[in-house]
Amino acid sequence: MSYLTQSIFCPKKGGNISITLDKEERSYSIVVKDNGTGIQKDKLDKIFVRFYQVDTSNTREHKGTGLGLSICKGIVEGHGGKIWAESKGMGQGTEIHILLPV
């Protein structure tokens, strides 16, 4: 899906988003990985909270309501799955992991 490469958290030039889907024994594993801005480790769990913004400064570069990942979490958990984020830190991209039962 080429529109995903226009993510506001990925560089406009050289930005890369990959999506993988694997079937495991009892679940499907989906990983969405980018080479964007990354997230500090102490904020990874908070990004799934409604209206949470990693950057709350008045000069923040990215707009949004902070609802997208919260909605994703509700959908995934509503189907008996799990969702979490991993990042090695700022400037090192982010991975969103989703496990859904078969």
N, C-alpha and C positions, 0 to 999 in steps of 0.2 A: 504494500500500500504506500504509494509514493507520498501521499499527503502527510504521513507521519514524520517525514524528514523535515517538515516545517515547524517542528516543536519549538516552542519559545525557549526551552532550556537546553537546546542543542545549537552549536554554532551554525550560522547560515552557510558558511563555507567550510566544508570538511565535516559537517555534522553527520553522524551515523546512528541509525536506530536498527537494531536487529530483534526479530521476534522468533523464538523457537518453541516448538510444541513437541513433547515427547510423551509417549504412553508408558507409564510405569505399571507395576503389577496391579495396583488398586486405584490409581489416579492418573490424571493427565497433568503434566507439568508444563506451564507456560512461563517463559522468561522474556521480558521486554527490557532490552539493554541499550543504553545510549552512551555517547562520549561527551555528554554535556557538562553542566556546571557542578554536578555532584551535590551531595548532602553531608553535612557534618554528622558523625556517628551519634552524637547525643540528641539529634533531632529526627532520626530515622523513624522511631515509633510514633512521633507526633504528627507526621505528615498524613496520617489516616484519620485524624480528628477533624470534624466539621469546622470549616472556616479557618483552620490553621494555615498560616503563611510562614515559610522559613524566613523570608525577609519582610519585616514589617515597617521598615524605614519609610519616611516620606519621599525619599528619592529612589525607591525600588524601581527596577527596570521592567519587571514583568507584572502584568495585571492578572486578575483572576479573583475568584471568590473563595477558593480553598475548599471547594466541594467535590471536585473530580475524584480524588482518591478515596474520599469518604464514601461516595456513592459506589465506587468499585468494590470497596470492602463490604458494603451492605449486600451487594449482589452476590459476590463470591461466598460470603458466609451464609447467605440465604440458601445457597445450593450445597451447603455442607463442606465448603472448601476453606482454604487458608490463603492469606495474602500477606506479603511482607516485602520490605525494601532492603537493599544492601548497597553500600557505597564505601569506597576507600577514602572518601573525603572530598573536599572542595577541588574542583578542576579535574576530577577523575571519573566522572560519569556516575550513573545510577543503574541498578537492576531492580526491576519489580518482579517478584516471583509469585506465581499463583498455582495452587494445587487444587484440582477439582476431582471429586470421586468419580470413578467410572460408573 
